Amino acid sequence: MAPRPLILQTGDQDFWSDPKGEFLAAYDAWPRLQVTRQRKKVSTPTNPSAGTPIFHTLSYYMHAGGHGTIPSDWDIHLKFLGMNL
């Protein structure tokens, strides 16, 4: 079965959902994804700044702001879909 792409998206002021914890979960998921042959990973242990996406099979994006999707997030989601469909 082919690996299924996933993007985690959050806001840097969304402390309710813990943006740093979301990023660390994506980074730490790599050993488990290796077992399933999902080879692309969030490749840096350093949380990127807001507005800097990390695109792989398991991707991460954090916008500046709070909880939810903002209009500028759609460009990131469309790029992610274009890379993975």
BALOBA-1460 file (C-alpha; in Angstrom, 3 decimals):
// residues 85
<rec num="1" residu="m" x="0.000" y="0.000" z="0.000"/>
<rec num="2" residu="a" x="1.346" y="3.419" z="-0.943"/>
<rec num="3" residu="p" x="2.016" y="5.878" z="1.880"/>
<rec num="4" residu="r" x="-0.741" y="8.415" z="2.367"/>
<rec num="5" residu="p" x="0.345" y="12.042" z="2.598"/>
<rec num="6" residu="l" x="-0.589" y="14.097" z="5.639"/>
<rec num="7" residu="i" x="-0.154" y="17.777" z="6.457"/>
<rec num="8" residu="l" x="-0.363" y="19.084" z="10.012"/>
<rec num="9" residu="q" x="-1.363" y="22.755" z="10.078"/>
<rec num="10" residu="t" x="-1.542" y="25.020" z="13.114"/>
<rec num="11" residu="g" x="-1.101" y="28.619" z="14.242"/>
<rec num="12" residu="d" x="1.828" y="29.933" z="16.248"/>
<rec num="13" residu="q" x="-0.601" y="31.520" z="18.754"/>
<rec num="14" residu="d" x="-2.836" y="28.430" z="18.993"/>
<rec num="15" residu="f" x="-1.729" y="27.385" z="22.445"/>
<rec num="16" residu="w" x="-4.908" y="25.364" z="22.939"/>
<rec num="17" residu="s" x="-3.704" y="22.822" z="20.360"/>
<rec num="18" residu="d" x="0.015" y="23.131" z="21.236"/>
<rec num="19" residu="p" x="1.834" y="24.040" z="17.973"/>
<rec num="20" residu="k" x="5.229" y="22.965" z="19.314"/>
<rec num="21" residu="g" x="3.810" y="19.605" z="20.419"/>
<rec num="22" residu="e" x="2.246" y="19.091" z="16.975"/>
<rec num="23" residu="f" x="5.600" y="19.722" z="15.344"/>
<rec num="24" residu="l" x="7.446" y="17.386" z="17.708"/>
<rec num="25" residu="a" x="4.838" y="14.673" z="17.075"/>
<rec num="26" residu="a" x="5.457" y="14.965" z="13.323"/>
<rec num="27" residu="y" x="9.232" y="14.827" z="13.810"/>
<rec num="28" residu="d" x="9.087" y="11.911" z="16.255"/>
<rec num="29" residu="a" x="6.734" y="9.924" z="14.012"/>
<rec num="30" residu="w" x="9.625" y="9.161" z="11.617"/>
<rec num="31" residu="p" x="10.781" y="5.862" z="13.213"/>
<rec num="32" residu="r" x="7.232" y="4.521" z="13.075"/>
<rec num="33" residu="l" x="6.768" y="5.648" z="9.469"/>
<rec num="34" residu="q" x="9.982" y="3.876" z="8.431"/>
<rec num="35" residu="v" x="8.354" y="0.592" z="9.410"/>
<rec num="36" residu="t" x="5.523" y="1.301" z="6.958"/>
<rec num="37" residu="r" x="7.976" y="2.375" z="4.236"/>
<rec num="38" residu="q" x="6.782" y="5.954" z="4.318"/>
<rec num="39" residu="r" x="10.192" y="7.427" z="3.550"/>
<rec num="40" residu="k" x="9.662" y="11.196" z="3.504"/>
<rec num="41" residu="k" x="9.699" y="12.945" z="6.859"/>
<rec num="42" residu="v" x="9.726" y="16.227" z="8.698"/>
<rec num="43" residu="s" x="13.474" y="16.436" z="8.445"/>
<rec num="44" residu="t" x="14.520" y="18.983" z="11.035"/>
<rec num="45" residu="p" x="14.225" y="18.807" z="14.828"/>
<rec num="46" residu="t" x="13.883" y="22.614" z="14.920"/>
<rec num="47" residu="n" x="10.370" y="24.052" z="14.859"/>
<rec num="48" residu="p" x="10.147" y="26.279" z="11.744"/>
<rec num="49" residu="s" x="9.032" y="29.875" z="12.018"/>
<rec num="50" residu="a" x="5.471" y="30.812" z="11.130"/>
<rec num="51" residu="g" x="4.938" y="30.864" z="7.375"/>
<rec num="52" residu="t" x="7.686" y="28.323" z="6.607"/>
<rec num="53" residu="p" x="6.183" y="25.025" z="5.406"/>
<rec num="54" residu="i" x="8.002" y="21.702" z="5.475"/>
<rec num="55" residu="f" x="6.746" y="19.610" z="2.565"/>
<rec num="56" residu="h" x="7.192" y="15.824" z="2.534"/>
<rec num="57" residu="t" x="4.833" y="12.868" z="2.730"/>
<rec num="58" residu="l" x="4.339" y="13.957" z="6.348"/>
<rec num="59" residu="s" x="4.256" y="17.773" z="6.146"/>
<rec num="60" residu="y" x="3.956" y="20.579" z="8.664"/>
<rec num="61" residu="y" x="2.828" y="24.193" z="8.351"/>
<rec num="62" residu="m" x="2.311" y="26.887" z="10.990"/>
<rec num="63" residu="h" x="0.763" y="30.234" z="10.142"/>
<rec num="64" residu="a" x="1.050" y="33.394" z="12.227"/>
<rec num="65" residu="g" x="-2.103" y="33.586" z="14.297"/>
<rec num="66" residu="g" x="-4.527" y="31.511" z="16.272"/>
<rec num="67" residu="h" x="-6.663" y="28.413" z="15.871"/>
<rec num="68" residu="g" x="-8.234" y="27.600" z="12.518"/>
<rec num="69" residu="t" x="-7.515" y="27.972" z="8.850"/>
<rec num="70" residu="i" x="-6.841" y="31.450" z="7.488"/>
<rec num="71" residu="p" x="-7.058" y="32.487" z="3.807"/>
<rec num="72" residu="s" x="-3.283" y="32.337" z="3.234"/>
<rec num="73" residu="d" x="-3.254" y="28.682" z="4.373"/>
<rec num="74" residu="w" x="-5.092" y="27.643" z="1.210"/>
<rec num="75" residu="d" x="-2.040" y="28.313" z="-0.975"/>
<rec num="76" residu="i" x="-0.026" y="25.959" z="1.240"/>
<rec num="77" residu="h" x="-2.710" y="23.263" z="1.150"/>
<rec num="78" residu="l" x="-3.016" y="23.511" z="-2.640"/>
<rec num="79" residu="k" x="0.762" y="23.223" z="-3.053"/>
<rec num="80" residu="f" x="0.786" y="20.185" z="-0.754"/>
<rec num="81" residu="l" x="-2.021" y="18.572" z="-2.765"/>
<rec num="82" residu="g" x="-0.231" y="19.323" z="-6.024"/>
<rec num="83" residu="m" x="2.872" y="17.560" z="-4.727"/>
<rec num="84" residu="n" x="0.995" y="14.501" z="-3.468"/>
<rec num="85" residu="l" x="-1.826" y="13.781" z="-5.910"/>
